[in-house]
Amino acid sequence: MKDTNIVVNDDVGQLTDEDRKKAFVLWFDQLRRKDVNLVGGKSSSLGELTSGTNVPVPYGYATTSTAYRYFMETTGCREKVDKLLATLKDPEDSDQLHRVASSIRKVIKSAKMPEILATIIGDSYDQLAKKMGQNEPYVAVRSSATAEDLPNASFAGEQDTYLNVHGRDNVIRKVQDCYASLYTDRATYYRIKQHFPEEKVALSAAIQMMAFSKAAGVMFTVNVATGDDTKVMIEGSWGLGEYIVQGTVTPDNYVVDKKSMTISSKTINNKNIELIRLPGGGVEQKDVPEDIAKKPALTDEQVIELAGYAEQIEKHYGCYMDMEWSLDQNNKLWLVQARPETVWSQRKKNGEKAKTEDEQVTTDHKVLLKGLPASPGLASGIVHVIDDPKDIKEFKKGEILVTLMTSPDWVPAMKKASAIITNNGGMTCHAAIVSREMQIPCLVGTSSRGSAATRILKTGQEVTVDAKDGVVYQGKIEEAKKPQASQAPTTSVAEYFPPTATRVMMNLGDPDLAEKYSSLPADGIGLMREEFLWTTYIHQHPLYLIETGHPERVVNELANGISKVARAMAPRPVVLRFSDFKSGEYRNLKGGEKYEPHESADLLGWRGASRYYDPKYLPAFKLELQAVKKVRNEYGLKNLNVMIPFCRTVEEARKVTSIMADEGLVRSADFKVYMMAEIPSNIILADQFNQYVDGYSIGSNDLTMLILGCDRNSDIVSHLFDERNLAVKRAIRHLIKAAHKDGKTVSICG
């Protein structure tokens, strides 16, 4: 390594200050909190915990801001990024922001990692493996921006974290992905609004041994709802902790009195899903058994142990602290992150005191809804229910934002809101953290208190949010009080239906109905018909749009419609069936006459899988795949899965899944590929189709037609068309047995 300005930090010994500034990598026990300019708030705090306290911290190392700047300059990315940022004239324009930010991320991800930097990151990973006595250990790769976690800005969720990363090359690649995540839409917007100069922002990646969590969570050394610093607040849920921060689950909540070290309050919620690590790397969502879901994630003894660590860390840092913890499979607790708490620290500095019970006003008003009071305050306004970040441009200043949960993509709307209400989330989810920073009244987790806000509240409705007592009142009022028992919200619709052993899912075509029906006690969307999106939103033949230079319209319109459903149903699964128009139906779309044949029996013609690999239609099918990728990767809706319709042969299944794989859509633990079982060959050869799909949906209409030889569109033979015919029932039975033998699922719709 010839560059004399680069320090190769091969040992975890001490370095001079000059060498530290030149190093590309620093180990946790070489770092202290003063090193925020070198490795960002997250990494420097992990170093401080390792070097200066006795709390248990998974070991690791961090790339430095020097390494990031070397990467940006050496690859030419710095100049390209600056030119692209100069074209961003209006960050409030979400389309313009997305276009610029995605272009920047593409520039950074496509650059070749400089060899010397890749070698140092990889060698450090090998050294970590040796030190831990493991071969290629699993690590978390966490972004740590140098302007992150400072006392006056939280940057909650602005950069990416990658869990359960395995292997030298994967770690190097994820570090580069972290560099790119400095320019997500949300991070770029946030820095502009916080007036952080780009030249002063850099990114460190902390590479830290994974704590294989059976439970995880967050904690604060101050009650973040009230500012009461005599308490420690702890939240926990099953699996990895990301779902708490994202607001995907409403976690258990514990409040511990610091003086007596006793639990002063405990709320146990239904934590019915978890994010778990996979043995080969990566993570997946898993349902939690009902008898476990409602149990506490921590014992009382573990809660007190965590509170003790919190008090020790607060004493060491001398300020309110925000921490993340993990409980491993051996019931050992780990602290995986700590940073100064950002909101009440500032309020205390400004002389603001925590609110007490004596300050509550008691005037009678009608209660519509209950929630967890995440950010204190009282606000009246007009409700605006939004389920998709693309609609935030419609949100007006002073309205009350009501949604399923927020993510960093929602920050532009949140800044305009007079109050925020979410269905899901706990006291430390994204909505809670950002609303406290912005000092906006906020209620979260309304679903856990009996009713979902998006179901009870309607756009245009005038309400008052009391985020001190955790209630929403009807109309505009000046004062609020605690609700009486008689004012409690009505029972949720799910409680009127008994549970079933078989999962019950909905069929859906119109995305605009997704939110309306999302509160029904369904286990997800078993079939979302893509054809509805074409006839309602697009209206034009995909090949016509390609020829006229507008293929992006197909991708964007499909993605917008699909995401409405996926977001409304999240975290429940949604299965999108790829297009299954017949040629006559395609011909009715604008421009379709040029591309569609005239078939005398198009029910049995060019439809479903036979189109997807046909060179004449393949470019259009690839647009469908791009839309699915956009929803899953850009919108982050990993609950979206797909289904292949009318697949006649095993070879067709192979061809279609191969095309999908080439386009970056590969079957995995969190991405399922299903197939319609509607042709006798699907039944007879199910044991062979099994190798290409995760399960089947029995399309009983077409299956009955093809088994009995009855055109289902013919009135003349309609009296013979009977899905209860013994031949049909035997076919279904055969499929179920053949599918279950290989662990494949089977559903039915018709």
NUKE-76564 format. One record per residue (C-alpha): x, y, z; residue in three letters. Coordinates in steps of 0.5 Angstrom, whole numbers, plus 500, padded with zeros to 3 digits. Each point is the difference from the previous one (the first is absolute). Last residue first. Layout:
NUKE-76564
((X,Y,Z),"Ala")
...
//
This chain:
NUKE-76564
((373,463,486),"Gly")
((506,500,504),"Cys")
((504,494,503),"Ile")
((506,500,504),"Ser")
((506,495,500),"Val")
((507,500,504),"Thr")
((506,496,498),"Lys")
((504,496,505),"Gly")
((502,495,495),"Asp")
((495,495,502),"Lys")
((495,505,501),"His")
((500,502,493),"Ala")
((498,493,498),"Ala")
((495,499,505),"Lys")
((496,506,498),"Ile")
((501,499,493),"Leu")
((497,493,500),"His")
((494,503,505),"Arg")
((499,505,494),"Ile")
((499,495,495),"Ala")
((496,496,504),"Arg")
((495,506,501),"Lys")
((500,501,493),"Val")
((498,493,497),"Ala")
((495,500,506),"Leu")
((496,506,497),"Asn")
((500,505,505),"Arg")
((502,506,496),"Glu")
((494,498,495),"Asp")
((500,503,493),"Phe")
((495,495,497),"Leu")
((494,504,500),"His")
((504,506,497),"Ser")
((501,496,493),"Val")
((496,504,496),"Ile")
((501,507,504),"Asp")
((508,499,498),"Ser")
((505,505,503),"Asn")
((502,494,505),"Arg")
((502,496,493),"Asp")
((498,493,503),"Cys")
((505,494,499),"Gly")
((499,497,507),"Leu")
((508,501,502),"Ile")
((501,506,496),"Leu")
((494,504,502),"Met")
((500,498,508),"Thr")
((508,502,500),"Leu")
((498,507,497),"Asp")
((495,501,505),"Asn")
((503,497,506),"Ser")
((507,504,500),"Gly")
((504,496,505),"Ile")
((505,505,503),"Ser")
((507,496,500),"Tyr")
((506,500,504),"Gly")
((507,502,501),"Asp")
((502,499,492),"Val")
((505,497,496),"Tyr")
((502,493,503),"Gln")
((492,499,501),"Asn")
((499,500,493),"Phe")
((503,493,499),"Gln")
((495,497,506),"Asp")
((494,504,498),"Ala")
((501,496,493),"Leu")
((493,497,500),"Ile")
((497,506,503),"Ile")
((503,506,496),"Asn")
((499,496,494),"Ser")
((492,500,501),"Pro")
((501,508,500),"Ile")
((497,504,505),"Glu")
((506,500,505),"Ala")
((502,507,501),"Met")
((507,501,501),"Met")
((504,503,506),"Tyr")
((506,503,501),"Val")
((502,502,507),"Lys")
((505,506,502),"Phe")
((502,500,508),"Asp")
((503,494,500),"Ala")
((503,500,493),"Ser")
((498,499,493),"Arg")
((504,504,495),"Val")
((497,507,497),"Leu")
((507,503,498),"Gly")
((498,501,492),"Glu")
((504,494,498),"Asp")
((496,496,506),"Ala")
((493,502,497),"Met")
((502,498,493),"Ile")
((502,493,503),"Ser")
((494,500,504),"Thr")
((496,500,493),"Val")
((504,495,497),"Lys")
((500,495,505),"Arg")
((492,501,501),"Ala")
((500,499,492),"Glu")
((504,494,500),"Glu")
((495,497,506),"Val")
((495,501,495),"Thr")
((493,504,499),"Arg")
((501,506,505),"Cys")
((493,503,500),"Phe")
((502,506,505),"Pro")
((507,501,504),"Ile")
((499,503,507),"Met")
((504,505,503),"Val")
((502,502,508),"Asn")
((500,507,503),"Leu")
((501,500,507),"Asn")
((507,503,499),"Lys")
((497,507,499),"Leu")
((506,504,501),"Gly")
((498,506,495),"Tyr")
((506,499,496),"Glu")
((502,493,500),"Asn")
((493,496,501),"Arg")
((495,505,496),"Val")
((506,502,495),"Lys")
((502,493,499),"Lys")
((492,498,498),"Val")
((500,506,495),"Ala")
((506,497,497),"Gln")
((497,493,499),"Leu")
((494,503,497),"Glu")
((505,504,495),"Leu")
((503,494,499),"Lys")
((494,497,497),"Phe")
((499,505,495),"Ala")
((507,499,497),"Pro")
((498,492,500),"Leu")
((494,501,496),"Tyr")
((502,499,493),"Lys")
((506,496,502),"Pro")
((496,495,503),"Asp")
((502,499,508),"Tyr")
((494,503,503),"Tyr")
((495,499,495),"Arg")
((499,492,501),"Ser")
((500,501,508),"Ala")
((493,504,500),"Gly")
((497,500,493),"Arg")
((500,499,493),"Trp")
((495,495,499),"Gly")
((495,495,503),"Leu")
((495,506,503),"Leu")
((502,503,493),"Asp")
((496,495,496),"Ala")
((499,503,493),"Ser")
((506,504,501),"Glu")
((501,507,497),"His")
((508,501,501),"Pro")
((502,506,504),"Glu")
((506,505,499),"Tyr")
((497,505,495),"Lys")
((493,500,503),"Glu")
((502,502,507),"Gly")
((502,507,499),"Gly")
((495,502,505),"Lys")
((498,494,504),"Leu")
((494,496,497),"Asn")
((505,496,496),"Arg")
((503,497,507),"Tyr")
((493,498,502),"Glu")
((499,496,493),"Gly")
((507,497,501),"Ser")
((498,497,507),"Lys")
((502,504,506),"Phe")
((504,497,506),"Asp")
((505,505,502),"Ser")
((504,497,506),"Phe")
((496,498,506),"Arg")
((503,505,506),"Leu")
((500,496,507),"Val")
((499,504,506),"Val")
((503,498,507),"Pro")
((498,503,507),"Arg")
((505,505,502),"Pro")
((497,504,497),"Ala")
((493,500,497),"Met")
((499,508,499),"Ala")
((508,500,497),"Arg")
((499,494,496),"Ala")
((493,503,497),"Val")
((503,507,498),"Lys")
((506,497,498),"Ser")
((497,496,494),"Ile")
((497,506,498),"Gly")
((506,505,500),"Asn")
((504,494,497),"Ala")
((496,499,494),"Leu")
((499,507,498),"Glu")
((508,501,501),"Asn")
((502,494,496),"Val")
((495,501,495),"Val")
((501,507,499),"Arg")
((508,499,500),"Glu")
((499,497,493),"Pro")
((498,506,497),"His")
((504,501,493),"Gly")
((494,499,495),"Thr")
((502,493,499),"Glu")
((501,498,507),"Ile")
((493,503,501),"Leu")
((497,496,494),"Tyr")
((503,494,503),"Leu")
((497,501,507),"Pro")
((493,501,497),"His")
((497,506,502),"Gln")
((494,501,506),"His")
((505,501,505),"Ile")
((496,502,506),"Tyr")
((494,496,500),"Thr")
((500,495,495),"Thr")
((508,498,501),"Trp")
((499,500,508),"Leu")
((494,496,500),"Phe")
((504,495,496),"Glu")
((505,499,505),"Glu")
((495,496,504),"Arg")
((502,499,508),"Met")
((499,493,502),"Leu")
((502,498,507),"Gly")
((500,506,503),"Ile")
((501,500,508),"Gly")
((498,496,506),"Asp")
((493,503,500),"Ala")
((497,503,506),"Pro")
((497,506,497),"Leu")
((504,507,501),"Ser")
((503,500,494),"Ser")
((494,500,496),"Tyr")
((499,508,499),"Lys")
((507,500,499),"Glu")
((501,496,495),"Ala")
((494,502,496),"Leu")
((504,505,496),"Asp")
((504,494,498),"Pro")
((494,498,496),"Asp")
((501,492,498),"Gly")
((500,496,507),"Leu")
((499,493,502),"Asn")
((500,499,507),"Met")
((504,495,505),"Met")
((497,495,505),"Val")
((506,496,503),"Arg")
((497,493,502),"Thr")
((500,499,507),"Ala")
((495,505,501),"Thr")
((499,505,505),"Pro")
((493,503,503),"Pro")
((498,506,497),"Phe")
((497,506,503),"Tyr")
((506,502,504),"Glu")
((503,501,493),"Ala")
((495,506,499),"Val")
((503,504,506),"Ser")
((496,501,506),"Thr")
((497,507,501),"Thr")
((505,506,502),"Pro")
((499,501,508),"Ala")
((496,506,502),"Gln")
((496,496,505),"Ser")
((507,499,504),"Ala")
((501,507,501),"Gln")
((505,504,496),"Pro")
((506,504,503),"Lys")
((499,507,498),"Lys")
((500,505,495),"Ala")
((500,508,499),"Glu")
((499,505,494),"Glu")
((496,496,496),"Ile")
((499,498,493),"Lys")
((496,494,498),"Gly")
((500,493,502),"Gln")
((505,499,505),"Tyr")
((506,495,499),"Val")
((504,497,506),"Val")
((507,499,503),"Gly")
((500,504,506),"Asp")
((505,504,499),"Lys")
((499,500,492),"Ala")
((493,503,500),"Asp")
((499,500,493),"Val")
((493,504,498),"Thr")
((496,499,494),"Val")
((497,502,494),"Glu")
((498,495,495),"Gln")
((502,502,492),"Gly")
((504,493,499),"Thr")
((497,495,505),"Lys")
((502,497,507),"Leu")
((497,493,502),"Ile")
((504,496,495),"Arg")
((506,504,499),"Thr")
((501,500,508),"Ala")
((499,493,501),"Ala")
((496,498,506),"Ser")
((501,496,506),"Gly")
((506,503,504),"Arg")
((505,496,496),"Ser")
((497,503,493),"Ser")
((502,507,503),"Thr")
((507,498,500),"Gly")
((503,507,500),"Val")
((497,507,502),"Leu")
((504,507,498),"Cys")
((500,507,502),"Pro")
((505,503,496),"Ile")
((507,503,504),"Gln")
((504,499,493),"Met")
((505,495,504),"Glu")
((494,497,504),"Arg")
((496,499,493),"Ser")
((507,497,497),"Val")
((501,495,506),"Ile")
((492,498,500),"Ala")
((499,499,493),"Ala")
((507,496,499),"His")
((498,495,505),"Cys")
((502,501,508),"Thr")
((494,501,503),"Met")
((497,494,497),"Gly")
((497,499,493),"Gly")
((494,498,496),"Asn")
((493,504,498),"Asn")
((503,507,500),"Thr")
((498,507,502),"Ile")
((504,506,499),"Ile")
((499,508,502),"Ala")
((500,507,497),"Ser")
((503,497,494),"Ala")
((505,503,495),"Lys")
((506,497,502),"Lys")
((497,493,500),"Met")
((498,501,492),"Ala")
((507,501,498),"Pro")
((503,495,505),"Val")
((495,494,497),"Trp")
((506,497,497),"Asp")
((504,499,506),"Pro")
((494,495,502),"Ser")
((494,501,503),"Thr")
((494,495,502),"Met")
((493,498,498),"Leu")
((498,507,499),"Thr")
((497,506,503),"Val")
((503,507,499),"Leu")
((496,506,503),"Ile")
((500,506,496),"Glu")
((504,507,501),"Gly")
((503,500,494),"Lys")
((497,496,494),"Lys")
((501,493,498),"Phe")
((499,499,492),"Glu")
((508,500,499),"Lys")
((500,494,505),"Ile")
((496,495,495),"Asp")
((507,497,498),"Lys")
((501,498,507),"Pro")
((494,495,499),"Asp")
((494,499,506),"Asp")
((498,507,501),"Ile")
((494,502,505),"Val")
((499,507,501),"His")
((497,503,506),"Val")
((498,507,501),"Ile")
((503,503,506),"Gly")
((501,501,507),"Ser")
((506,499,504),"Ala")
((502,498,507),"Leu")
((507,498,502),"Gly")
((505,495,502),"Pro")
((504,495,495),"Ser")
((498,493,501),"Ala")
((494,499,503),"Pro")
((498,493,499),"Leu")
((493,500,497),"Gly")
((492,501,501),"Lys")
((495,502,495),"Leu")
((493,503,499),"Leu")
((499,503,507),"Val")
((495,505,501),"Lys")
((501,506,505),"His")
((500,502,507),"Asp")
((504,505,503),"Thr")
((506,498,505),"Thr")
((506,503,499),"Val")
((507,497,501),"Gln")
((505,504,504),"Glu")
((500,496,506),"Asp")
((503,494,497),"Glu")
((506,503,498),"Thr")
((504,502,494),"Lys")
((507,500,499),"Ala")
((504,507,501),"Lys")
((502,504,494),"Glu")
((506,504,502),"Gly")
((504,501,493),"Asn")
((505,495,502),"Lys")
((494,495,503),"Lys")
((497,501,493),"Arg")
((506,498,496),"Gln")
((502,494,504),"Ser")
((492,498,500),"Trp")
((501,499,492),"Val")
((506,498,498),"Thr")
((502,494,505),"Glu")
((508,499,499),"Pro")
((502,493,497),"Arg")
((500,493,502),"Ala")
((500,494,495),"Gln")
((501,492,501),"Val")
((499,499,507),"Leu")
((500,493,502),"Trp")
((496,495,504),"Leu")
((501,493,501),"Lys")
((494,495,500),"Asn")
((504,495,496),"Asn")
((496,501,494),"Gln")
((502,508,500),"Asp")
((497,505,503),"Leu")
((501,507,496),"Ser")
((501,507,502),"Trp")
((499,507,497),"Glu")
((501,506,504),"Met")
((498,508,500),"Asp")
((504,504,506),"Met")
((498,506,504),"Tyr")
((507,503,502),"Cys")
((506,499,504),"Gly")
((503,495,495),"Tyr")
((503,495,506),"His")
((494,502,504),"Lys")
((495,498,495),"Glu")
((504,494,498),"Ile")
((499,497,507),"Gln")
((493,502,501),"Glu")
((498,496,493),"Ala")
((504,494,502),"Tyr")
((496,500,507),"Gly")
((494,501,496),"Ala")
((502,494,495),"Leu")
((501,496,507),"Glu")
((493,502,502),"Ile")
((497,498,494),"Val")
((503,493,500),"Gln")
((498,499,507),"Glu")
((493,502,498),"Asp")
((500,494,495),"Thr")
((501,503,492),"Leu")
((495,499,494),"Ala")
((494,500,504),"Pro")
((495,495,498),"Lys")
((495,502,495),"Lys")
((503,497,493),"Ala")
((502,494,504),"Ile")
((494,496,500),"Asp")
((498,503,494),"Glu")
((506,497,496),"Pro")
((504,506,497),"Val")
((500,500,492),"Asp")
((506,501,497),"Lys")
((504,506,496),"Gln")
((506,498,497),"Glu")
((508,502,501),"Val")
((506,499,496),"Gly")
((506,495,500),"Gly")
((500,493,499),"Gly")
((497,498,507),"Pro")
((494,505,499),"Leu")
((499,506,506),"Arg")
((494,501,502),"Ile")
((495,506,500),"Leu")
((494,499,504),"Glu")
((492,500,499),"Ile")
((494,499,505),"Asn")
((503,505,506),"Lys")
((493,501,504),"Asn")
((502,505,505),"Asn")
((502,499,507),"Ile")
((500,507,504),"Thr")
((504,501,506),"Lys")
((500,505,505),"Ser")
((504,502,507),"Ser")
((506,495,499),"Ile")
((504,500,506),"Thr")
((507,503,500),"Met")
((499,504,506),"Ser")
((503,507,498),"Lys")
((500,498,492),"Lys")
((492,499,500),"Asp")
((499,495,494),"Val")
((495,501,495),"Val")
((499,494,495),"Tyr")
((497,500,493),"Asn")
((498,493,496),"Asp")
((501,502,493),"Pro")
((495,502,494),"Thr")
((502,497,494),"Val")
((502,503,493),"Thr")
((502,506,503),"Gly")
((507,501,496),"Gln")
((504,500,507),"Val")
((496,495,503),"Ile")
((500,495,494),"Tyr")
((508,501,500),"Glu")
((501,497,506),"Gly")
((501,493,498),"Leu")
((496,494,503),"Gly")
((494,501,505),"Trp")
((499,507,503),"Ser")
((502,505,505),"Gly")
((499,507,502),"Glu")
((504,503,506),"Ile")
((499,507,504),"Met")
((504,502,506),"Val")
((497,505,505),"Lys")
((502,505,504),"Thr")
((501,504,494),"Asp")
((493,502,499),"Asp")
((500,503,493),"Gly")
((493,498,499),"Thr")
((499,496,494),"Ala")
((508,498,499),"Val")
((500,498,507),"Asn")
((508,501,501),"Val")
((505,495,500),"Thr")
((498,497,494),"Phe")
((499,493,498),"Met")
((500,496,493),"Val")
((498,493,498),"Gly")
((502,493,499),"Ala")
((498,493,501),"Ala")
((502,493,497),"Lys")
((506,504,498),"Ser")
((506,497,497),"Phe")
((505,505,502),"Ala")
((504,502,493),"Met")
((507,502,501),"Met")
((501,507,498),"Gln")
((502,503,493),"Ile")
((499,508,501),"Ala")
((500,504,494),"Ala")
((502,507,500),"Ser")
((497,505,495),"Leu")
((502,507,499),"Ala")
((496,507,501),"Val")
((504,507,500),"Lys")
((501,500,492),"Glu")
((492,500,500),"Glu")
((499,506,504),"Pro")
((494,498,505),"Phe")
((495,505,500),"His")
((494,495,504),"Gln")
((496,501,494),"Lys")
((505,498,495),"Ile")
((503,494,505),"Arg")
((493,497,500),"Tyr")
((498,501,493),"Tyr")
((506,496,498),"Thr")
((499,495,506),"Ala")
((493,499,498),"Arg")
((501,499,492),"Asp")
((506,495,502),"Thr")
((507,503,499),"Tyr")
((504,498,506),"Leu")
((497,493,498),"Ser")
((505,500,494),"Ala")
((506,500,505),"Tyr")
((496,494,504),"Cys")
((500,496,494),"Asp")
((507,501,499),"Gln")
((501,497,507),"Val")
((495,494,498),"Lys")
((505,498,494),"Arg")
((506,500,505),"Ile")
((496,496,505),"Val")
((497,495,494),"Asn")
((507,499,497),"Asp")
((503,498,507),"Arg")
((494,495,502),"Gly")
((494,500,504),"His")
((495,506,501),"Val")
((495,499,505),"Asn")
((497,507,500),"Leu")
((501,506,496),"Tyr")
((499,507,502),"Thr")
((498,506,496),"Asp")
((500,507,501),"Gln")
((494,505,502),"Glu")
((497,496,505),"Gly")
((500,505,505),"Ala")
((504,506,498),"Phe")
((500,502,508),"Ser")
((502,507,499),"Ala")
((502,505,506),"Asn")
((504,496,504),"Pro")
((504,497,495),"Leu")
((498,493,498),"Asp")
((502,501,492),"Glu")
((504,505,497),"Ala")
((506,495,499),"Thr")
((495,495,497),"Ala")
((500,493,503),"Ser")
((498,494,496),"Ser")
((499,494,503),"Arg")
((503,493,498),"Val")
((498,494,504),"Ala")
((504,494,500),"Val")
((500,493,499),"Tyr")
((507,497,501),"Pro")
((504,497,495),"Glu")
((504,495,504),"Asn")
((499,501,507),"Gln")
((505,501,506),"Gly")
((498,507,501),"Met")
((507,503,499),"Lys")
((501,495,494),"Lys")
((493,503,497),"Ala")
((502,507,502),"Leu")
((506,499,496),"Gln")
((497,498,494),"Asp")
((495,505,500),"Tyr")
((506,505,501),"Ser")
((503,497,494),"Asp")
((494,501,496),"Gly")
((499,508,502),"Ile")
((508,501,498),"Ile")
((499,496,494),"Thr")
((494,504,497),"Ala")
((504,506,502),"Leu")
((506,498,496),"Ile")
((496,498,494),"Glu")
((496,506,499),"Pro")
((492,498,500),"Met")
((498,500,493),"Lys")
((495,505,499),"Ala")
((493,497,498),"Ser")
((497,501,507),"Lys")
((502,507,501),"Ile")
((497,503,493),"Val")
((494,496,501),"Lys")
((499,503,507),"Arg")
((501,507,497),"Ile")
((495,498,494),"Ser")
((495,498,506),"Ser")
((501,507,503),"Ala")
((499,504,494),"Val")
((493,496,498),"Arg")
((497,500,507),"His")
((501,507,501),"Leu")
((497,502,494),"Gln")
((494,496,501),"Asp")
((500,502,507),"Ser")
((499,507,498),"Asp")
((502,503,507),"Glu")
((507,499,499),"Pro")
((500,506,494),"Asp")
((505,502,496),"Lys")
((504,493,500),"Leu")
((504,501,494),"Thr")
((506,502,504),"Ala")
((500,493,504),"Leu")
((501,497,493),"Leu")
((507,504,499),"Lys")
((502,499,507),"Asp")
((499,492,500),"Val")
((504,500,493),"Lys")
((506,504,503),"Glu")
((500,495,507),"Arg")
((499,494,496),"Cys")
((507,500,496),"Gly")
((502,494,503),"Thr")
((506,502,504),"Thr")
((496,506,502),"Glu")
((494,497,503),"Met")
((504,494,503),"Phe")
((505,504,503),"Tyr")
((495,504,503),"Arg")
((496,494,503),"Tyr")
((507,497,503),"Ala")
((502,507,503),"Thr")
((493,500,503),"Ser")
((502,493,503),"Thr")
((498,493,500),"Thr")
((498,497,506),"Ala")
((502,494,504),"Tyr")
((497,494,504),"Gly")
((498,497,507),"Tyr")
((493,499,503),"Pro")
((499,504,506),"Val")
((499,498,507),"Pro")
((500,506,505),"Val")
((507,501,504),"Asn")
((501,507,497),"Thr")
((505,504,497),"Gly")
((503,497,494),"Ser")
((494,495,498),"Thr")
((495,505,501),"Leu")
((504,506,497),"Glu")
((502,496,494),"Gly")
((492,499,499),"Leu")
((499,507,501),"Ser")
((505,502,495),"Ser")
((497,495,495),"Ser")
((493,503,501),"Lys")
((502,507,500),"Gly")
((504,501,494),"Gly")
((507,496,499),"Val")
((505,506,499),"Leu")
((496,506,502),"Asn")
((497,496,506),"Val")
((507,498,502),"Asp")
((498,504,507),"Lys")
((496,494,502),"Arg")
((506,495,501),"Arg")
((503,495,495),"Leu")
((506,496,500),"Gln")
((496,494,504),"Asp")
((495,500,494),"Phe")
((505,499,495),"Trp")
((502,506,495),"Leu")
((500,499,492),"Val")
((503,504,495),"Phe")
((505,504,504),"Ala")
((503,506,498),"Lys")
((496,504,506),"Lys")
((502,495,505),"Arg")
((508,500,497),"Asp")
((500,508,502),"Glu")
((497,498,507),"Asp")
((505,495,501),"Thr")
((498,493,500),"Leu")
((498,495,506),"Gln")
((500,492,499),"Gly")
((494,497,496),"Val")
((505,497,495),"Asp")
((500,501,492),"Asp")
((498,507,500),"Asn")
((503,501,493),"Val")
((501,508,500),"Val")
((500,503,493),"Ile")
((504,507,499),"Asn")
((506,496,498),"Thr")
((496,497,494),"Asp")
((504,494,497),"Lys")
((496,494,503),"Met")
//
